[in-house]
Amino acid sequence: MKRNSPTETDLFQARRILTEKDQSLVIVRDGETLFTSAESGVSPLIRVIDLLGFHLRGSAAADRIVGKAGAFLLVFSGVSSVYGETMTEEAKRLLDMAGILAEPGRIVPHIWNRAHDGVCPFEQALQGCTDPADAYARVCVVTGKKTKEAGCD
């Protein structure tokens, strides 16, 4: 019988908590739940990066929606695996290129804004961005200017 790696076990646990406890973001490392949030958008990712910093390295993340912005933030944080209930094609590609185990529930071409009349403003802010640290800085600028209603779904 194949034994799961710690990364796979943590990812399974994060995914289970995401679903069973109706969270939007869950971070697990070495069997310990480090962070959970039911808040939507990228704000919980920014908060956990600011809160835990390098302690995120090697952890597993489960998120309801992983677009380009979320993927860049997850790469920047140093997680080792990601489950995205909904994940964009570009997010999957970015995570794969960074050597992060990426497990999408479903793949979509892009993330819409909450009004569903255009692309997510965080995705737009990252046009042409190739560096995770630059992406983090850009997302921080956008979150400082946007209200919760202007976030992404």
Contacts in CASP RR format, 6 or more apart in sequence:
PFRMAT RR
TARGET T0000
AUTHOR 0000-0000-0000
METHOD contacts of the structure
MODEL  1
MKRNSPTETDLFQARRILTEKDQSLVIVRDGETLFTSAESGVSPLIRVID
LLGFHLRGSAAADRIVGKAGAFLLVFSGVSSVYGETMTEEAKRLLDMAGI
LAEPGRIVPHIWNRAHDGVCPFEQALQGCTDPADAYARVCVVTGKKTKEA
GCD
4 12 0 8 1.000
6 30 0 8 1.000
6 31 0 8 1.000
7 58 0 8 1.000
7 60 0 8 1.000
7 80 0 8 1.000
7 81 0 8 1.000
7 101 0 8 1.000
8 81 0 8 1.000
8 101 0 8 1.000
9 31 0 8 1.000
10 28 0 8 1.000
10 29 0 8 1.000
10 30 0 8 1.000
10 31 0 8 1.000
10 59 0 8 1.000
10 60 0 8 1.000
10 81 0 8 1.000
11 28 0 8 1.000
11 60 0 8 1.000
11 62 0 8 1.000
11 81 0 8 1.000
11 82 0 8 1.000
11 83 0 8 1.000
11 101 0 8 1.000
11 103 0 8 1.000
13 28 0 8 1.000
13 31 0 8 1.000
13 33 0 8 1.000
13 60 0 8 1.000
14 26 0 8 1.000
14 27 0 8 1.000
14 28 0 8 1.000
14 33 0 8 1.000
14 60 0 8 1.000
14 61 0 8 1.000
14 62 0 8 1.000
14 83 0 8 1.000
15 26 0 8 1.000
15 62 0 8 1.000
15 83 0 8 1.000
15 103 0 8 1.000
17 23 0 8 1.000
17 26 0 8 1.000
17 28 0 8 1.000
17 33 0 8 1.000
17 36 0 8 1.000
17 62 0 8 1.000
18 24 0 8 1.000
18 25 0 8 1.000
18 26 0 8 1.000
18 62 0 8 1.000
18 63 0 8 1.000
18 64 0 8 1.000
18 83 0 8 1.000
18 85 0 8 1.000
21 36 0 8 1.000
22 38 0 8 1.000
23 36 0 8 1.000
23 37 0 8 1.000
23 38 0 8 1.000
23 62 0 8 1.000
24 37 0 8 1.000
24 38 0 8 1.000
24 39 0 8 1.000
24 40 0 8 1.000
24 41 0 8 1.000
24 44 0 8 1.000
24 63 0 8 1.000
24 64 0 8 1.000
24 65 0 8 1.000
25 35 0 8 1.000
25 36 0 8 1.000
25 37 0 8 1.000
25 39 0 8 1.000
25 44 0 8 1.000
25 45 0 8 1.000
25 48 0 8 1.000
25 61 0 8 1.000
25 62 0 8 1.000
25 63 0 8 1.000
25 64 0 8 1.000
26 33 0 8 1.000
26 35 0 8 1.000
26 36 0 8 1.000
26 61 0 8 1.000
26 62 0 8 1.000
26 63 0 8 1.000
27 33 0 8 1.000
27 34 0 8 1.000
27 35 0 8 1.000
27 36 0 8 1.000
27 48 0 8 1.000
27 52 0 8 1.000
27 56 0 8 1.000
27 59 0 8 1.000
27 60 0 8 1.000
27 61 0 8 1.000
27 79 0 8 1.000
28 34 0 8 1.000
28 59 0 8 1.000
28 60 0 8 1.000
28 62 0 8 1.000
29 55 0 8 1.000
29 56 0 8 1.000
29 58 0 8 1.000
29 59 0 8 1.000
29 60 0 8 1.000
34 48 0 8 1.000
34 52 0 8 1.000
34 55 0 8 1.000
34 56 0 8 1.000
34 59 0 8 1.000
35 44 0 8 1.000
35 48 0 8 1.000
35 51 0 8 1.000
35 52 0 8 1.000
37 44 0 8 1.000
37 47 0 8 1.000
37 48 0 8 1.000
40 64 0 8 1.000
40 65 0 8 1.000
40 151 0 8 1.000
40 153 0 8 1.000
41 65 0 8 1.000
41 151 0 8 1.000
41 152 0 8 1.000
42 69 0 8 1.000
42 70 0 8 1.000
42 73 0 8 1.000
42 122 0 8 1.000
42 139 0 8 1.000
42 143 0 8 1.000
42 151 0 8 1.000
42 152 0 8 1.000
43 143 0 8 1.000
43 148 0 8 1.000
45 63 0 8 1.000
45 70 0 8 1.000
45 73 0 8 1.000
45 74 0 8 1.000
45 77 0 8 1.000
46 73 0 8 1.000
46 136 0 8 1.000
46 139 0 8 1.000
46 140 0 8 1.000
46 143 0 8 1.000
48 56 0 8 1.000
48 77 0 8 1.000
49 56 0 8 1.000
49 73 0 8 1.000
49 76 0 8 1.000
49 77 0 8 1.000
49 136 0 8 1.000
53 77 0 8 1.000
56 77 0 8 1.000
56 78 0 8 1.000
56 79 0 8 1.000
57 77 0 8 1.000
57 78 0 8 1.000
57 79 0 8 1.000
57 80 0 8 1.000
58 78 0 8 1.000
58 79 0 8 1.000
58 80 0 8 1.000
59 78 0 8 1.000
59 79 0 8 1.000
59 80 0 8 1.000
60 79 0 8 1.000
60 80 0 8 1.000
60 81 0 8 1.000
60 82 0 8 1.000
60 83 0 8 1.000
61 74 0 8 1.000
61 77 0 8 1.000
61 79 0 8 1.000
61 81 0 8 1.000
61 82 0 8 1.000
61 83 0 8 1.000
62 82 0 8 1.000
62 83 0 8 1.000
62 84 0 8 1.000
62 85 0 8 1.000
63 70 0 8 1.000
63 74 0 8 1.000
63 82 0 8 1.000
63 83 0 8 1.000
63 84 0 8 1.000
63 85 0 8 1.000
64 84 0 8 1.000
64 85 0 8 1.000
64 86 0 8 1.000
65 84 0 8 1.000
65 85 0 8 1.000
65 86 0 8 1.000
65 87 0 8 1.000
65 111 0 8 1.000
65 152 0 8 1.000
65 153 0 8 1.000
66 74 0 8 1.000
66 82 0 8 1.000
66 84 0 8 1.000
66 86 0 8 1.000
66 87 0 8 1.000
66 88 0 8 1.000
66 91 0 8 1.000
66 95 0 8 1.000
66 104 0 8 1.000
67 87 0 8 1.000
67 88 0 8 1.000
67 90 0 8 1.000
67 91 0 8 1.000
67 110 0 8 1.000
67 111 0 8 1.000
67 120 0 8 1.000
67 123 0 8 1.000
68 88 0 8 1.000
68 90 0 8 1.000
68 91 0 8 1.000
68 94 0 8 1.000
68 111 0 8 1.000
68 122 0 8 1.000
68 123 0 8 1.000
68 126 0 8 1.000
69 120 0 8 1.000
69 122 0 8 1.000
69 123 0 8 1.000
69 125 0 8 1.000
69 126 0 8 1.000
69 135 0 8 1.000
69 139 0 8 1.000
69 152 0 8 1.000
70 91 0 8 1.000
70 122 0 8 1.000
71 82 0 8 1.000
71 87 0 8 1.000
71 88 0 8 1.000
71 90 0 8 1.000
71 91 0 8 1.000
71 92 0 8 1.000
71 94 0 8 1.000
71 95 0 8 1.000
72 94 0 8 1.000
72 126 0 8 1.000
72 129 0 8 1.000
72 132 0 8 1.000
72 135 0 8 1.000
72 136 0 8 1.000
72 139 0 8 1.000
73 132 0 8 1.000
73 135 0 8 1.000
73 136 0 8 1.000
73 139 0 8 1.000
74 82 0 8 1.000
74 95 0 8 1.000
74 100 0 8 1.000
75 94 0 8 1.000
75 95 0 8 1.000
75 98 0 8 1.000
75 100 0 8 1.000
75 132 0 8 1.000
76 132 0 8 1.000
76 133 0 8 1.000
76 135 0 8 1.000
76 136 0 8 1.000
78 100 0 8 1.000
79 100 0 8 1.000
80 100 0 8 1.000
80 101 0 8 1.000
81 100 0 8 1.000
81 101 0 8 1.000
81 102 0 8 1.000
81 103 0 8 1.000
82 95 0 8 1.000
82 100 0 8 1.000
82 101 0 8 1.000
82 102 0 8 1.000
82 103 0 8 1.000
83 103 0 8 1.000
83 104 0 8 1.000
83 105 0 8 1.000
84 102 0 8 1.000
84 103 0 8 1.000
84 104 0 8 1.000
84 105 0 8 1.000
85 105 0 8 1.000
85 106 0 8 1.000
86 104 0 8 1.000
86 105 0 8 1.000
86 106 0 8 1.000
86 108 0 8 1.000
86 111 0 8 1.000
87 102 0 8 1.000
87 104 0 8 1.000
87 105 0 8 1.000
87 106 0 8 1.000
87 107 0 8 1.000
87 108 0 8 1.000
88 107 0 8 1.000
88 108 0 8 1.000
88 109 0 8 1.000
88 110 0 8 1.000
88 111 0 8 1.000
89 107 0 8 1.000
89 108 0 8 1.000
89 109 0 8 1.000
90 110 0 8 1.000
91 102 0 8 1.000
92 102 0 8 1.000
92 104 0 8 1.000
92 107 0 8 1.000
95 101 0 8 1.000
95 102 0 8 1.000
96 102 0 8 1.000
98 132 0 8 1.000
110 119 0 8 1.000
110 120 0 8 1.000
110 123 0 8 1.000
111 119 0 8 1.000
111 120 0 8 1.000
111 123 0 8 1.000
111 152 0 8 1.000
111 153 0 8 1.000
112 118 0 8 1.000
112 119 0 8 1.000
112 120 0 8 1.000
112 152 0 8 1.000
112 153 0 8 1.000
113 119 0 8 1.000
113 120 0 8 1.000
113 121 0 8 1.000
113 150 0 8 1.000
113 151 0 8 1.000
113 152 0 8 1.000
113 153 0 8 1.000
114 149 0 8 1.000
114 150 0 8 1.000
114 151 0 8 1.000
114 152 0 8 1.000
114 153 0 8 1.000
116 153 0 8 1.000
120 151 0 8 1.000
120 152 0 8 1.000
120 153 0 8 1.000
121 142 0 8 1.000
121 146 0 8 1.000
121 150 0 8 1.000
121 151 0 8 1.000
121 152 0 8 1.000
122 139 0 8 1.000
122 142 0 8 1.000
122 151 0 8 1.000
122 152 0 8 1.000
123 152 0 8 1.000
125 138 0 8 1.000
125 139 0 8 1.000
125 141 0 8 1.000
125 142 0 8 1.000
126 135 0 8 1.000
126 138 0 8 1.000
126 139 0 8 1.000
129 135 0 8 1.000
129 138 0 8 1.000
END
